[in-house]
Amino acid sequence: MSASFSPCGKLFNIIVCSFRKSFVFLFSLTGNNLFATEAFTIFSVFTAMQFTVGTLPYVIRCLAEANVSCRKLQVILL
């Protein structure tokens, strides 16, 4: 499952990517040293979050369509 199902998913990916870059910049700007272990952990977490947030609009759309289908079936069967 890819995050490219809707334009909204791409927008969320852009937001997460921008947040990742801003976080690293601000972390360094505040005088903290960013070591390789910390950077790898940060990027791993943001990559996992990017996929999850990117697929969220697709999941919401599928749930809404399933809800409409269930209502139509209830009208037909009852």
mmCIF file of the N, C-alpha and C atoms, coordinates in Angstrom:
data_MODEL
# 
_entry.id   MODEL 
# 
loop_
_atom_site.group_PDB 
_atom_site.id 
_atom_site.type_symbol 
_atom_site.label_atom_id 
_atom_site.label_alt_id 
_atom_site.label_comp_id 
_atom_site.label_asym_id 
_atom_site.label_entity_id 
_atom_site.label_seq_id 
_atom_site.pdbx_PDB_ins_code 
_atom_site.Cartn_x 
_atom_site.Cartn_y 
_atom_site.Cartn_z 
_atom_site.occupancy 
_atom_site.B_iso_or_equiv 
_atom_site.pdbx_formal_charge 
_atom_site.auth_seq_id 
_atom_site.auth_comp_id 
_atom_site.auth_asym_id 
_atom_site.auth_atom_id 
_atom_site.pdbx_PDB_model_num 
ATOM 1   N N  . MET A 1 1  ? 0.848   -1.170 0.000  1.00 0.00 ? 1  MET A N  1 
ATOM 2   C CA . MET A 1 1  ? 0.000   0.000  0.000  1.00 0.00 ? 1  MET A CA 1 
ATOM 3   C C  . MET A 1 1  ? 0.892   1.231  0.000  1.00 0.00 ? 1  MET A C  1 
ATOM 4   N N  . SER A 1 2  ? 0.673   2.098  -0.931 1.00 0.00 ? 2  SER A N  1 
ATOM 5   C CA . SER A 1 2  ? 1.492   3.299  -1.065 1.00 0.00 ? 2  SER A CA 1 
ATOM 6   C C  . SER A 1 2  ? 0.694   4.517  -0.642 1.00 0.00 ? 2  SER A C  1 
ATOM 7   N N  . ALA A 1 3  ? 1.409   5.564  -0.316 1.00 0.00 ? 3  ALA A N  1 
ATOM 8   C CA . ALA A 1 3  ? 0.748   6.793  0.104  1.00 0.00 ? 3  ALA A CA 1 
ATOM 9   C C  . ALA A 1 3  ? 0.311   7.641  -1.084 1.00 0.00 ? 3  ALA A C  1 
ATOM 10  N N  . SER A 1 4  ? 0.464   7.136  -2.289 1.00 0.00 ? 4  SER A N  1 
ATOM 11  C CA . SER A 1 4  ? 0.157   7.938  -3.472 1.00 0.00 ? 4  SER A CA 1 
ATOM 12  C C  . SER A 1 4  ? -1.280  7.756  -3.957 1.00 0.00 ? 4  SER A C  1 
ATOM 13  N N  . PHE A 1 5  ? -2.172  7.275  -3.121 1.00 0.00 ? 5  PHE A N  1 
ATOM 14  C CA . PHE A 1 5  ? -3.555  7.072  -3.532 1.00 0.00 ? 5  PHE A CA 1 
ATOM 15  C C  . PHE A 1 5  ? -4.304  8.385  -3.684 1.00 0.00 ? 5  PHE A C  1 
ATOM 16  N N  . SER A 1 6  ? -3.918  9.380  -2.933 1.00 0.00 ? 6  SER A N  1 
ATOM 17  C CA . SER A 1 6  ? -4.616  10.656 -3.023 1.00 0.00 ? 6  SER A CA 1 
ATOM 18  C C  . SER A 1 6  ? -3.618  11.794 -2.912 1.00 0.00 ? 6  SER A C  1 
ATOM 19  N N  . PRO A 1 7  ? -3.960  12.956 -3.463 1.00 0.00 ? 7  PRO A N  1 
ATOM 20  C CA . PRO A 1 7  ? -3.070  14.106 -3.332 1.00 0.00 ? 7  PRO A CA 1 
ATOM 21  C C  . PRO A 1 7  ? -2.888  14.518 -1.882 1.00 0.00 ? 7  PRO A C  1 
ATOM 22  N N  . CYS A 1 8  ? -3.892  14.263 -1.067 1.00 0.00 ? 8  CYS A N  1 
ATOM 23  C CA . CYS A 1 8  ? -3.814  14.631 0.341  1.00 0.00 ? 8  CYS A CA 1 
ATOM 24  C C  . CYS A 1 8  ? -2.721  13.822 1.043  1.00 0.00 ? 8  CYS A C  1 
ATOM 25  N N  . GLY A 1 9  ? -2.545  12.562 0.644  1.00 0.00 ? 9  GLY A N  1 
ATOM 26  C CA . GLY A 1 9  ? -1.490  11.734 1.221  1.00 0.00 ? 9  GLY A CA 1 
ATOM 27  C C  . GLY A 1 9  ? -0.120  12.305 0.912  1.00 0.00 ? 9  GLY A C  1 
ATOM 28  N N  . LYS A 1 10 ? 0.056   12.832 -0.291 1.00 0.00 ? 10 LYS A N  1 
ATOM 29  C CA . LYS A 1 10 ? 1.326   13.455 -0.664 1.00 0.00 ? 10 LYS A CA 1 
ATOM 30  C C  . LYS A 1 10 ? 1.555   14.721 0.151  1.00 0.00 ? 10 LYS A C  1 
ATOM 31  N N  . LEU A 1 11 ? 0.499   15.457 0.411  1.00 0.00 ? 11 LEU A N  1 
ATOM 32  C CA . LEU A 1 11 ? 0.619   16.663 1.223  1.00 0.00 ? 11 LEU A CA 1 
ATOM 33  C C  . LEU A 1 11 ? 1.090   16.323 2.624  1.00 0.00 ? 11 LEU A C  1 
ATOM 34  N N  . PHE A 1 12 ? 0.523   15.275 3.224  1.00 0.00 ? 12 PHE A N  1 
ATOM 35  C CA . PHE A 1 12 ? 0.956   14.858 4.554  1.00 0.00 ? 12 PHE A CA 1 
ATOM 36  C C  . PHE A 1 12 ? 2.414   14.426 4.550  1.00 0.00 ? 12 PHE A C  1 
ATOM 37  N N  . ASN A 1 13 ? 2.849   13.744 3.491  1.00 0.00 ? 13 ASN A N  1 
ATOM 38  C CA . ASN A 1 13 ? 4.243   13.337 3.391  1.00 0.00 ? 13 ASN A CA 1 
ATOM 39  C C  . ASN A 1 13 ? 5.169   14.545 3.308  1.00 0.00 ? 13 ASN A C  1 
ATOM 40  N N  . ILE A 1 14 ? 4.753   15.569 2.591  1.00 0.00 ? 14 ILE A N  1 
ATOM 41  C CA . ILE A 1 14 ? 5.553   16.789 2.500  1.00 0.00 ? 14 ILE A CA 1 
ATOM 42  C C  . ILE A 1 14 ? 5.641   17.469 3.863  1.00 0.00 ? 14 ILE A C  1 
ATOM 43  N N  . ILE A 1 15 ? 4.530   17.481 4.590  1.00 0.00 ? 15 ILE A N  1 
ATOM 44  C CA . ILE A 1 15 ? 4.515   18.098 5.918  1.00 0.00 ? 15 ILE A CA 1 
ATOM 45  C C  . ILE A 1 15 ? 5.436   17.345 6.864  1.00 0.00 ? 15 ILE A C  1 
ATOM 46  N N  . VAL A 1 16 ? 5.375   16.026 6.853  1.00 0.00 ? 16 VAL A N  1 
ATOM 47  C CA . VAL A 1 16 ? 6.223   15.230 7.738  1.00 0.00 ? 16 VAL A CA 1 
ATOM 48  C C  . VAL A 1 16 ? 7.692   15.409 7.375  1.00 0.00 ? 16 VAL A C  1 
ATOM 49  N N  . CYS A 1 17 ? 7.990   15.433 6.087  1.00 0.00 ? 17 CYS A N  1 
ATOM 50  C CA . CYS A 1 17 ? 9.372   15.624 5.640  1.00 0.00 ? 17 CYS A CA 1 
ATOM 51  C C  . CYS A 1 17 ? 9.892   16.998 6.064  1.00 0.00 ? 17 CYS A C  1 
ATOM 52  N N  . SER A 1 18 ? 9.073   18.018 5.942  1.00 0.00 ? 18 SER A N  1 
ATOM 53  C CA . SER A 1 18 ? 9.462   19.361 6.370  1.00 0.00 ? 18 SER A CA 1 
ATOM 54  C C  . SER A 1 18 ? 9.665   19.416 7.875  1.00 0.00 ? 18 SER A C  1 
ATOM 55  N N  . PHE A 1 19 ? 8.806   18.732 8.611  1.00 0.00 ? 19 PHE A N  1 
ATOM 56  C CA . PHE A 1 19 ? 8.930   18.688 10.066 1.00 0.00 ? 19 PHE A CA 1 
ATOM 57  C C  . PHE A 1 19 ? 10.229  18.001 10.468 1.00 0.00 ? 19 PHE A C  1 
ATOM 58  N N  . ARG A 1 20 ? 10.587  16.944 9.750  1.00 0.00 ? 20 ARG A N  1 
ATOM 59  C CA . ARG A 1 20 ? 11.822  16.214 10.036 1.00 0.00 ? 20 ARG A CA 1 
ATOM 60  C C  . ARG A 1 20 ? 13.032  17.127 9.859  1.00 0.00 ? 20 ARG A C  1 
ATOM 61  N N  . LYS A 1 21 ? 13.071  17.851 8.745  1.00 0.00 ? 21 LYS A N  1 
ATOM 62  C CA . LYS A 1 21 ? 14.195  18.753 8.487  1.00 0.00 ? 21 LYS A CA 1 
ATOM 63  C C  . LYS A 1 21 ? 14.236  19.886 9.501  1.00 0.00 ? 21 LYS A C  1 
ATOM 64  N N  . SER A 1 22 ? 13.083  20.427 9.850  1.00 0.00 ? 22 SER A N  1 
ATOM 65  C CA . SER A 1 22 ? 13.026  21.506 10.838 1.00 0.00 ? 22 SER A CA 1 
ATOM 66  C C  . SER A 1 22 ? 13.488  21.025 12.197 1.00 0.00 ? 22 SER A C  1 
ATOM 67  N N  . PHE A 1 23 ? 13.104  19.807 12.560 1.00 0.00 ? 23 PHE A N  1 
ATOM 68  C CA . PHE A 1 23 ? 13.490  19.257 13.860 1.00 0.00 ? 23 PHE A CA 1 
ATOM 69  C C  . PHE A 1 23 ? 15.004  19.125 13.962 1.00 0.00 ? 23 PHE A C  1 
ATOM 70  N N  . VAL A 1 24 ? 15.628  18.586 12.931 1.00 0.00 ? 24 VAL A N  1 
ATOM 71  C CA . VAL A 1 24 ? 17.081  18.419 12.943 1.00 0.00 ? 24 VAL A CA 1 
ATOM 72  C C  . VAL A 1 24 ? 17.765  19.785 12.982 1.00 0.00 ? 24 VAL A C  1 
ATOM 73  N N  . PHE A 1 25 ? 17.263  20.739 12.213 1.00 0.00 ? 25 PHE A N  1 
ATOM 74  C CA . PHE A 1 25 ? 17.840  22.081 12.202 1.00 0.00 ? 25 PHE A CA 1 
ATOM 75  C C  . PHE A 1 25 ? 17.726  22.735 13.575 1.00 0.00 ? 25 PHE A C  1 
ATOM 76  N N  . LEU A 1 26 ? 16.545  22.688 14.179 1.00 0.00 ? 26 LEU A N  1 
ATOM 77  C CA . LEU A 1 26 ? 16.352  23.314 15.486 1.00 0.00 ? 26 LEU A CA 1 
ATOM 78  C C  . LEU A 1 26 ? 17.130  22.595 16.576 1.00 0.00 ? 26 LEU A C  1 
ATOM 79  N N  . PHE A 1 27 ? 17.252  21.276 16.465 1.00 0.00 ? 27 PHE A N  1 
ATOM 80  C CA . PHE A 1 27 ? 18.026  20.506 17.430 1.00 0.00 ? 27 PHE A CA 1 
ATOM 81  C C  . PHE A 1 27 ? 19.488  20.946 17.398 1.00 0.00 ? 27 PHE A C  1 
ATOM 82  N N  . SER A 1 28 ? 20.019  21.162 16.216 1.00 0.00 ? 28 SER A N  1 
ATOM 83  C CA . SER A 1 28 ? 21.407  21.606 16.073 1.00 0.00 ? 28 SER A CA 1 
ATOM 84  C C  . SER A 1 28 ? 21.558  23.074 16.460 1.00 0.00 ? 28 SER A C  1 
ATOM 85  N N  . LEU A 1 29 ? 20.538  23.870 16.159 1.00 0.00 ? 29 LEU A N  1 
ATOM 86  C CA . LEU A 1 29 ? 20.584  25.303 16.438 1.00 0.00 ? 29 LEU A CA 1 
ATOM 87  C C  . LEU A 1 29 ? 20.611  25.597 17.937 1.00 0.00 ? 29 LEU A C  1 
ATOM 88  N N  . THR A 1 30 ? 20.002  24.745 18.733 1.00 0.00 ? 30 THR A N  1 
ATOM 89  C CA . THR A 1 30 ? 19.952  24.961 20.178 1.00 0.00 ? 30 THR A CA 1 
ATOM 90  C C  . THR A 1 30 ? 21.246  24.562 20.871 1.00 0.00 ? 30 THR A C  1 
ATOM 91  N N  . GLY A 1 31 ? 22.253  24.167 20.109 1.00 0.00 ? 31 GLY A N  1 
ATOM 92  C CA . GLY A 1 31 ? 23.540  23.853 20.697 1.00 0.00 ? 31 GLY A CA 1 
ATOM 93  C C  . GLY A 1 31 ? 23.751  22.388 21.012 1.00 0.00 ? 31 GLY A C  1 
ATOM 94  N N  . ASN A 1 32 ? 22.814  21.553 20.671 1.00 0.00 ? 32 ASN A N  1 
ATOM 95  C CA . ASN A 1 32 ? 22.960  20.121 20.917 1.00 0.00 ? 32 ASN A CA 1 
ATOM 96  C C  . ASN A 1 32 ? 23.775  19.483 19.806 1.00 0.00 ? 32 ASN A C  1 
ATOM 97  N N  . ASN A 1 33 ? 24.543  18.481 20.161 1.00 0.00 ? 33 ASN A N  1 
ATOM 98  C CA . ASN A 1 33 ? 25.291  17.727 19.164 1.00 0.00 ? 33 ASN A CA 1 
ATOM 99  C C  . ASN A 1 33 ? 24.433  16.571 18.679 1.00 0.00 ? 33 ASN A C  1 
ATOM 100 N N  . LEU A 1 34 ? 24.343  16.418 17.390 1.00 0.00 ? 34 LEU A N  1 
ATOM 101 C CA . LEU A 1 34 ? 23.547  15.350 16.803 1.00 0.00 ? 34 LEU A CA 1 
ATOM 102 C C  . LEU A 1 34 ? 24.489  14.228 16.360 1.00 0.00 ? 34 LEU A C  1 
ATOM 103 N N  . PHE A 1 35 ? 24.493  13.149 17.133 1.00 0.00 ? 35 PHE A N  1 
ATOM 104 C CA . PHE A 1 35 ? 25.342  12.009 16.822 1.00 0.00 ? 35 PHE A CA 1 
ATOM 105 C C  . PHE A 1 35 ? 24.638  11.083 15.848 1.00 0.00 ? 35 PHE A C  1 
ATOM 106 N N  . ALA A 1 36 ? 25.396  10.188 15.240 1.00 0.00 ? 36 ALA A N  1 
ATOM 107 C CA . ALA A 1 36 ? 24.847  9.287  14.224 1.00 0.00 ? 36 ALA A CA 1 
ATOM 108 C C  . ALA A 1 36 ? 23.748  8.400  14.795 1.00 0.00 ? 36 ALA A C  1 
ATOM 109 N N  . THR A 1 37 ? 23.909  7.923  16.014 1.00 0.00 ? 37 THR A N  1 
ATOM 110 C CA . THR A 1 37 ? 22.889  7.044  16.603 1.00 0.00 ? 37 THR A CA 1 
ATOM 111 C C  . THR A 1 37 ? 21.574  7.789  16.810 1.00 0.00 ? 37 THR A C  1 
ATOM 112 N N  . GLU A 1 38 ? 21.677  9.031  17.279 1.00 0.00 ? 38 GLU A N  1 
ATOM 113 C CA . GLU A 1 38 ? 20.466  9.837  17.477 1.00 0.00 ? 38 GLU A CA 1 
ATOM 114 C C  . GLU A 1 38 ? 19.810  10.190 16.150 1.00 0.00 ? 38 GLU A C  1 
ATOM 115 N N  . ALA A 1 39 ? 20.638  10.547 15.169 1.00 0.00 ? 39 ALA A N  1 
ATOM 116 C CA . ALA A 1 39 ? 20.095  10.918 13.853 1.00 0.00 ? 39 ALA A CA 1 
ATOM 117 C C  . ALA A 1 39 ? 19.393  9.725  13.209 1.00 0.00 ? 39 ALA A C  1 
ATOM 118 N N  . PHE A 1 40 ? 19.988  8.540  13.297 1.00 0.00 ? 40 PHE A N  1 
ATOM 119 C CA . PHE A 1 40 ? 19.365  7.346  12.716 1.00 0.00 ? 40 PHE A CA 1 
ATOM 120 C C  . PHE A 1 40 ? 18.028  7.054  13.384 1.00 0.00 ? 40 PHE A C  1 
ATOM 121 N N  . THR A 1 41 ? 17.987  7.178  14.701 1.00 0.00 ? 41 THR A N  1 
ATOM 122 C CA . THR A 1 41 ? 16.735  6.933  15.421 1.00 0.00 ? 41 THR A CA 1 
ATOM 123 C C  . THR A 1 41 ? 15.666  7.946  15.029 1.00 0.00 ? 41 THR A C  1 
ATOM 124 N N  . ILE A 1 42 ? 16.042  9.212  14.956 1.00 0.00 ? 42 ILE A N  1 
ATOM 125 C CA . ILE A 1 42 ? 15.088  10.270 14.584 1.00 0.00 ? 42 ILE A CA 1 
ATOM 126 C C  . ILE A 1 42 ? 14.537  10.029 13.182 1.00 0.00 ? 42 ILE A C  1 
ATOM 127 N N  . PHE A 1 43 ? 15.421  9.743  12.230 1.00 0.00 ? 43 PHE A N  1 
ATOM 128 C CA . PHE A 1 43 ? 14.971  9.533  10.850 1.00 0.00 ? 43 PHE A CA 1 
ATOM 129 C C  . PHE A 1 43 ? 14.142  8.260  10.713 1.00 0.00 ? 43 PHE A C  1 
ATOM 130 N N  . SER A 1 44 ? 14.442  7.241  11.490 1.00 0.00 ? 44 SER A N  1 
ATOM 131 C CA . SER A 1 44 ? 13.642  6.008  11.452 1.00 0.00 ? 44 SER A CA 1 
ATOM 132 C C  . SER A 1 44 ? 12.226  6.265  11.954 1.00 0.00 ? 44 SER A C  1 
ATOM 133 N N  . VAL A 1 45 ? 12.123  7.003  13.042 1.00 0.00 ? 45 VAL A N  1 
ATOM 134 C CA . VAL A 1 45 ? 10.799  7.315  13.598 1.00 0.00 ? 45 VAL A CA 1 
ATOM 135 C C  . VAL A 1 45 ? 9.995   8.174  12.626 1.00 0.00 ? 45 VAL A C  1 
ATOM 136 N N  . PHE A 1 46 ? 10.628  9.194  12.054 1.00 0.00 ? 46 PHE A N  1 
ATOM 137 C CA . PHE A 1 46 ? 9.915   10.057 11.118 1.00 0.00 ? 46 PHE A CA 1 
ATOM 138 C C  . PHE A 1 46 ? 9.545   9.326  9.827  1.00 0.00 ? 46 PHE A C  1 
ATOM 139 N N  . THR A 1 47 ? 10.363  8.383  9.394  1.00 0.00 ? 47 THR A N  1 
ATOM 140 C CA . THR A 1 47 ? 10.015  7.603  8.204  1.00 0.00 ? 47 THR A CA 1 
ATOM 141 C C  . THR A 1 47 ? 8.799   6.728  8.470  1.00 0.00 ? 47 THR A C  1 
ATOM 142 N N  . ALA A 1 48 ? 8.759   6.091  9.635  1.00 0.00 ? 48 ALA A N  1 
ATOM 143 C CA . ALA A 1 48 ? 7.590   5.290  10.000 1.00 0.00 ? 48 ALA A CA 1 
ATOM 144 C C  . ALA A 1 48 ? 6.352   6.174  10.121 1.00 0.00 ? 48 ALA A C  1 
ATOM 145 N N  . MET A 1 49 ? 6.516   7.344  10.691 1.00 0.00 ? 49 MET A N  1 
ATOM 146 C CA . MET A 1 49 ? 5.390   8.263  10.843 1.00 0.00 ? 49 MET A CA 1 
ATOM 147 C C  . MET A 1 49 ? 4.929   8.781  9.483  1.00 0.00 ? 49 MET A C  1 
ATOM 148 N N  . GLN A 1 50 ? 5.859   8.984  8.555  1.00 0.00 ? 50 GLN A N  1 
ATOM 149 C CA . GLN A 1 50 ? 5.501   9.485  7.233  1.00 0.00 ? 50 GLN A CA 1 
ATOM 150 C C  . GLN A 1 50 ? 4.601   8.497  6.499  1.00 0.00 ? 50 GLN A C  1 
ATOM 151 N N  . PHE A 1 51 ? 4.903   7.214  6.579  1.00 0.00 ? 51 PHE A N  1 
ATOM 152 C CA . PHE A 1 51 ? 4.058   6.218  5.931  1.00 0.00 ? 51 PHE A CA 1 
ATOM 153 C C  . PHE A 1 51 ? 2.678   6.159  6.589  1.00 0.00 ? 51 PHE A C  1 
ATOM 154 N N  . THR A 1 52 ? 2.665   6.173  7.917  1.00 0.00 ? 52 THR A N  1 
ATOM 155 C CA . THR A 1 52 ? 1.397   6.086  8.642  1.00 0.00 ? 52 THR A CA 1 
ATOM 156 C C  . THR A 1 52 ? 0.511   7.293  8.364  1.00 0.00 ? 52 THR A C  1 
ATOM 157 N N  . VAL A 1 53 ? 1.067   8.463  8.447  1.00 0.00 ? 53 VAL A N  1 
ATOM 158 C CA . VAL A 1 53 ? 0.290   9.685  8.215  1.00 0.00 ? 53 VAL A CA 1 
ATOM 159 C C  . VAL A 1 53 ? -0.083  9.817  6.741  1.00 0.00 ? 53 VAL A C  1 
ATOM 160 N N  . GLY A 1 54 ? 0.787   9.354  5.863  1.00 0.00 ? 54 GLY A N  1 
ATOM 161 C CA . GLY A 1 54 ? 0.520   9.449  4.429  1.00 0.00 ? 54 GLY A CA 1 
ATOM 162 C C  . GLY A 1 54 ? -0.625  8.572  3.974  1.00 0.00 ? 54 GLY A C  1 
ATOM 163 N N  . THR A 1 55 ? -0.828  7.427  4.620  1.00 0.00 ? 55 THR A N  1 
ATOM 164 C CA . THR A 1 55 ? -1.915  6.541  4.230  1.00 0.00 ? 55 THR A CA 1 
ATOM 165 C C  . THR A 1 55 ? -3.220  6.856  4.960  1.00 0.00 ? 55 THR A C  1 
ATOM 166 N N  . LEU A 1 56 ? -3.174  7.756  5.921  1.00 0.00 ? 56 LEU A N  1 
ATOM 167 C CA . LEU A 1 56 ? -4.367  8.078  6.703  1.00 0.00 ? 56 LEU A CA 1 
ATOM 168 C C  . LEU A 1 56 ? -5.545  8.579  5.858  1.00 0.00 ? 56 LEU A C  1 
ATOM 169 N N  . PRO A 1 57 ? -5.365  9.483  4.898  1.00 0.00 ? 57 PRO A N  1 
ATOM 170 C CA . PRO A 1 57 ? -6.509  9.918  4.091  1.00 0.00 ? 57 PRO A CA 1 
ATOM 171 C C  . PRO A 1 57 ? -7.156  8.771  3.308  1.00 0.00 ? 57 PRO A C  1 
ATOM 172 N N  . TYR A 1 58 ? -6.339  7.838  2.810  1.00 0.00 ? 58 TYR A N  1 
ATOM 173 C CA . TYR A 1 58 ? -6.867  6.680  2.085  1.00 0.00 ? 58 TYR A CA 1 
ATOM 174 C C  . TYR A 1 58 ? -7.699  5.798  3.013  1.00 0.00 ? 58 TYR A C  1 
ATOM 175 N N  . VAL A 1 59 ? -7.224  5.593  4.222  1.00 0.00 ? 59 VAL A N  1 
ATOM 176 C CA . VAL A 1 59 ? -7.947  4.778  5.198  1.00 0.00 ? 59 VAL A CA 1 
ATOM 177 C C  . VAL A 1 59 ? -9.275  5.427  5.560  1.00 0.00 ? 59 VAL A C  1 
ATOM 178 N N  . ILE A 1 60 ? -9.264  6.725  5.772  1.00 0.00 ? 60 ILE A N  1 
ATOM 179 C CA . ILE A 1 60 ? -10.499 7.439  6.116  1.00 0.00 ? 60 ILE A CA 1 
ATOM 180 C C  . ILE A 1 60 ? -11.502 7.342  4.971  1.00 0.00 ? 60 ILE A C  1 
ATOM 181 N N  . ARG A 1 61 ? -11.026 7.490  3.732  1.00 0.00 ? 61 ARG A N  1 
ATOM 182 C CA . ARG A 1 61 ? -11.927 7.381  2.582  1.00 0.00 ? 61 ARG A CA 1 
ATOM 183 C C  . ARG A 1 61 ? -12.536 5.986  2.489  1.00 0.00 ? 61 ARG A C  1 
ATOM 184 N N  . CYS A 1 62 ? -11.722 4.947  2.703  1.00 0.00 ? 62 CYS A N  1 
ATOM 185 C CA . CYS A 1 62 ? -12.230 3.574  2.648  1.00 0.00 ? 62 CYS A CA 1 
ATOM 186 C C  . CYS A 1 62 ? -13.252 3.311  3.743  1.00 0.00 ? 62 CYS A C  1 
ATOM 187 N N  . LEU A 1 63 ? -13.012 3.826  4.936  1.00 0.00 ? 63 LEU A N  1 
ATOM 188 C CA . LEU A 1 63 ? -13.976 3.660  6.025  1.00 0.00 ? 63 LEU A CA 1 
ATOM 189 C C  . LEU A 1 63 ? -15.295 4.378  5.715  1.00 0.00 ? 63 LEU A C  1 
ATOM 190 N N  . ALA A 1 64 ? -15.215 5.560  5.121  1.00 0.00 ? 64 ALA A N  1 
ATOM 191 C CA . ALA A 1 64 ? -16.431 6.287  4.760  1.00 0.00 ? 64 ALA A CA 1 
ATOM 192 C C  . ALA A 1 64 ? -17.220 5.539  3.688  1.00 0.00 ? 64 ALA A C  1 
ATOM 193 N N  . GLU A 1 65 ? -16.518 4.980  2.707  1.00 0.00 ? 65 GLU A N  1 
ATOM 194 C CA . GLU A 1 65 ? -17.198 4.213  1.661  1.00 0.00 ? 65 GLU A CA 1 
ATOM 195 C C  . GLU A 1 65 ? -17.812 2.935  2.221  1.00 0.00 ? 65 GLU A C  1 
ATOM 196 N N  . ALA A 1 66 ? -17.138 2.293  3.159  1.00 0.00 ? 66 ALA A N  1 
ATOM 197 C CA . ALA A 1 66 ? -17.690 1.092  3.788  1.00 0.00 ? 66 ALA A CA 1 
ATOM 198 C C  . ALA A 1 66 ? -18.934 1.435  4.597  1.00 0.00 ? 66 ALA A C  1 
ATOM 199 N N  . ASN A 1 67 ? -18.920 2.581  5.260  1.00 0.00 ? 67 ASN A N  1 
ATOM 200 C CA . ASN A 1 67 ? -20.082 3.017  6.032  1.00 0.00 ? 67 ASN A CA 1 
ATOM 201 C C  . ASN A 1 67 ? -21.282 3.246  5.121  1.00 0.00 ? 67 ASN A C  1 
ATOM 202 N N  . VAL A 1 68 ? -21.077 3.896  3.992  1.00 0.00 ? 68 VAL A N  1 
ATOM 203 C CA . VAL A 1 68 ? -22.160 4.137  3.031  1.00 0.00 ? 68 VAL A CA 1 
ATOM 204 C C  . VAL A 1 68 ? -22.682 2.815  2.482  1.00 0.00 ? 68 VAL A C  1 
ATOM 205 N N  . SER A 1 69 ? -21.790 1.888  2.174  1.00 0.00 ? 69 SER A N  1 
ATOM 206 C CA . SER A 1 69 ? -22.203 0.582  1.652  1.00 0.00 ? 69 SER A CA 1 
ATOM 207 C C  . SER A 1 69 ? -23.037 -0.185 2.667  1.00 0.00 ? 69 SER A C  1 
ATOM 208 N N  . CYS A 1 70 ? -22.628 -0.143 3.931  1.00 0.00 ? 70 CYS A N  1 
ATOM 209 C CA . CYS A 1 70 ? -23.392 -0.833 4.979  1.00 0.00 ? 70 CYS A CA 1 
ATOM 210 C C  . CYS A 1 70 ? -24.784 -0.235 5.137  1.00 0.00 ? 70 CYS A C  1 
ATOM 211 N N  . ARG A 1 71 ? -24.878 1.085  5.068  1.00 0.00 ? 71 ARG A N  1 
ATOM 212 C CA . ARG A 1 71 ? -26.201 1.722  5.167  1.00 0.00 ? 71 ARG A CA 1 
ATOM 213 C C  . ARG A 1 71 ? -27.104 1.330  3.999  1.00 0.00 ? 71 ARG A C  1 
ATOM 214 N N  . LYS A 1 72 ? -26.532 1.269  2.797  1.00 0.00 ? 72 LYS A N  1 
ATOM 215 C CA . LYS A 1 72 ? -27.322 0.875  1.635  1.00 0.00 ? 72 LYS A CA 1 
ATOM 216 C C  . LYS A 1 72 ? -27.786 -0.577 1.755  1.00 0.00 ? 72 LYS A C  1 
ATOM 217 N N  . LEU A 1 73 ? -26.902 -1.444 2.257  1.00 0.00 ? 73 LEU A N  1 
ATOM 218 C CA . LEU A 1 73 ? -27.295 -2.843 2.456  1.00 0.00 ? 73 LEU A CA 1 
ATOM 219 C C  . LEU A 1 73 ? -28.394 -2.975 3.502  1.00 0.00 ? 73 LEU A C  1 
ATOM 220 N N  . GLN A 1 74 ? -28.327 -2.179 4.557  1.00 0.00 ? 74 GLN A N  1 
ATOM 221 C CA . GLN A 1 74 ? -29.372 -2.232 5.565  1.00 0.00 ? 74 GLN A CA 1 
ATOM 222 C C  . GLN A 1 74 ? -30.722 -1.809 4.980  1.00 0.00 ? 74 GLN A C  1 
ATOM 223 N N  . VAL A 1 75 ? -30.730 -0.810 4.126  1.00 0.00 ? 75 VAL A N  1 
ATOM 224 C CA . VAL A 1 75 ? -31.981 -0.359 3.504  1.00 0.00 ? 75 VAL A CA 1 
ATOM 225 C C  . VAL A 1 75 ? -32.534 -1.452 2.603  1.00 0.00 ? 75 VAL A C  1 
ATOM 226 N N  . ILE A 1 76 ? -31.668 -2.118 1.852  1.00 0.00 ? 76 ILE A N  1 
ATOM 227 C CA . ILE A 1 76 ? -32.118 -3.155 0.933  1.00 0.00 ? 76 ILE A CA 1 
ATOM 228 C C  . ILE A 1 76 ? -32.607 -4.377 1.688  1.00 0.00 ? 76 ILE A C  1 
ATOM 229 N N  . LEU A 1 77 ? -31.886 -4.788 2.725  1.00 0.00 ? 77 LEU A N  1 
ATOM 230 C CA . LEU A 1 77 ? -32.232 -6.025 3.433  1.00 0.00 ? 77 LEU A CA 1 
ATOM 231 C C  . LEU A 1 77 ? -33.339 -5.847 4.457  1.00 0.00 ? 77 LEU A C  1 
ATOM 232 N N  . LEU A 1 78 ? -33.534 -4.653 4.957  1.00 0.00 ? 78 LEU A N  1 
ATOM 233 C CA . LEU A 1 78 ? -34.582 -4.446 5.954  1.00 0.00 ? 78 LEU A CA 1 
ATOM 234 C C  . LEU A 1 78 ? -35.758 -3.849 5.335  1.00 0.00 ? 78 LEU A C  1 
# 
